[in-house]
């Protein structure tokens, strides 16, 4: 088995693996699966991923056949001293968006090889924290990350083909909740629950410490709560332009 960076010639094989993987993992209509493949694995989209400096796309191959792939992001996170608005450290947060394995090769170690290769490469690129997201009803995916020592720190709702699903968030090193004052009230920034931004992570913010009521998002690039979300799920900071792309399919399909 070989794990290597994806190349443009791998695009058809990646699309094929993704289609078979989704078909085997979820009871979705053929049209919903087709829509997902066209939205997230179109050749133009894969070309953008291959060209992006903040994306990592690895493929696993057996006998020169692509049998799985992983996609991850790497974003810079500015850490500020509390009470003083100046940078004291810069780190990188990495998020595993997808781990897809051809159903015919599941159980043969392909997912493990992809995860280990992805983690090693992200370390080389300077990642200091690793996150992963997986749909709750994907028991293979949740158990997979737990076997590697990642801890579940939260959950969020994800809409797929018009249906709402629960998605679990995993991290290798939990950071916890940080209380922050804004507009005369205390809100709670969850440093373990973030959306990948175009510049830096966008952390989920709650109105209560128990994390029952969501307040919004916190831009880690400019330390601002000024952001908005449109109907497609795009979040954008009004101060610095740090933005999240529309809601995506992001789970581990072992």
N, C-alpha and C positions, 0 to 999 in steps of 0.2 A: 504494500500500500504506500502511495506517495501523496504527501500533502504539500501543495505549492501555491504561489500567487496565481490568481486567475488571469487568463489572457483573452483578448478579443475573440479568438477562435472558439473559446469555451462557452460563448453565450447561448447557442442552441441547446447544448447539453445541460446548462444551468436551468434554463426554462423547463426542459423536460423533467429534470429531477424535481424541481419545485412543483410542477403539476402533479406528478405521481405521489409525491410526499403529502400534498394537501388532500388529494383524493383519498389517501389511506388514513388520514388522521381525523377528518371531519366529515360530517354528513351535510354537505353543501350541494346545492344544485349545480349541474354542469355549467349553467350560465354564470353563476356566482364565481365558480372556479376560473372560468375563462376571463371574467372581468378582473379578477385578482391578478392573474398572470399577466394580462395586458397592462395593468396599472403599475405593477411593481417589478416585472421582469421583462418588460419590453426591451428590445435591443438598444434603443436610444438611452433608456434608463440605466441599463447595465454599462453602457459606454461611459456615461457620466460617473458612475461609481468607480469604474476602473481608472478614470482620469483624476479623481478627487484625491487630494492629499490627506484628507481627514477620514477616508474610508479604507477598510481592509476587506478584501474579498479573496478567500482561499477556497481551493477545490481539493477534494480527495479523489484519487483515481486508483483503480485496480486494473492491471493489464491495459493501461493507456485509456481506460474508460472512466469518465467522470461519474462518480457514484454518490457524491455529496458535496455540499459547499456551506460556508459560513460567511456572514457579512457582519461587520462591526464598524463602529464609529469611534473617533478619538477627538475629544474637545478639550480646549484649554480652560482651566478653572482658576480664577483669581481669588486668593484667600486674603482677607483683610484683617488687620488687628482690630479687635473689638474696641469701640470708642474712638478709634482714629481711622479716618478714611484714607488709608494709604496701603498699597500692596506690600505684603511682607513675604509672600510666597506665591509661586505659580506651580500648579500641578496639572495633570492630565487625567480626565475621566474617560474610561472606555466602556462602551456598551455593546454587548453582543445582541444584534438585532435578529438574526436568523441562524439556525443550524438545521439544514435540511439534509436528509439521507434517503436515498432510493429505498423504498420498502423492501425490495429484494435483497438488500444488503444490511438491513437493520439486524442488530445483534452480533455483528461480525467485527465490532470495534471501530467502525468508521466514525461514528459520532465522537467517541473518545479521542481518536486521532485528530479530528478536526478541532475539538475544544482545546486540547493540549497545544496544538500548533498555533491556534489563534491566540491563546493566552501568552505563549512564548513570544510571538511576533509583536503583540501589543506591549509587552514588557520592553522589548527592544526599541519600540517607538516612544517610550517614555511614560507609559500608562502607570499611574500610581494607585488607581482604584478601578475595580472591575464590577460592572453591573450586567445583569441579564434579565430578560423579561420573557414570560411564558404564560400561555393561557392556562387557567386553573383546571380545565377539563382535559388537559393533555398530561395525564399522570406519568407517562414515560418522560416527558420533558421536565416536569417538576422534580421527579426522583433523580433524573440525570444531573441537574445542577446541585442538588443536595449531596449527591455522592461525591462531588468535587469540593465539598466544604463550603459552598455558598449558602448564605443565610437569607431566608425570606423576611423582608422588612416591611412589606406593605402590599397593597393591591389597588387596582384601578379598573375602571370600566373601559372596554374596547368594543367598538361597533364593527361587526363583520357581516357583510351581506344583509344589512338591515336589522341584525339581531345584536343585542348587547351581551357581551361576554366579560367574565372576570379575568383579569390578567395579574399574575403575581410578579413582584419585583424582588430580585435577588441581588445581593452584594457580597463581596469577599470580606470587606471590613466595614461594618456598620458605623455610621457617624452620629445618628440620633437626631433629635429635634432641637432646634435653636429658637429661642423666643426673641422677637424683634418688635420694636415699637414703630407704629406707622399710623398717621392720622389720629393720634390720641388713643389708640388701642393696641393691645398686645396680640400679635399673631405668631404662628409657629411655622417655621421653615423646616421642611423635612429634607435634610441633606442626603437622604438615601433614596428619595423618590424624585427623579428628574426626567425631563424631556431633553433630547439632544437638540441644542440650538446651533444656529449657523456660526456663532462666535464662541459661545460658552453655554454651559447647561442652564436650563430653566427649571428651578426647583418648585415642587408643589408646596403651597402654603395653606395652612388651616387656621380657622378662627378659634379652635379650641385645642388644648394639649392632647386630648384623646383622639384627635384626628377624625372626628365625626362630621365636621362641617368644613367644606373646602372654601378657602378665601380667594385663591387665585394662584398666580405664579410669581416667582421671584427671579429676576434676571441676575445671574452671578457675574455678568460682565460689567455692569454699571451699578450694581447693588440697588436696583429699582424695582418697585412693584407696578410700574406703569406698563402694562401689557394688555392685550386684548386677543380674543379668539373669535374667528369667524365660523360660519356654518360648516366649513370643511375641516375644521380642527386646527387651523393655522394659528399659532400664537406668535405675536410680534411685540417686542419692546418698543414703546414709542420714543424712548430716549436714545437708544443706540442702534436700533434696527435688528438686534439679535432675534432670530425667528426660528420657529419649528416648522417643518414641512407638514403637509396634511397627514391625518391618521394613516398608519401603515399596518400591514400584516406583520407582526413581529412576535414570533414564538419559536420554540425549539421543537422541531419535528423529528424525533429520533427514529 
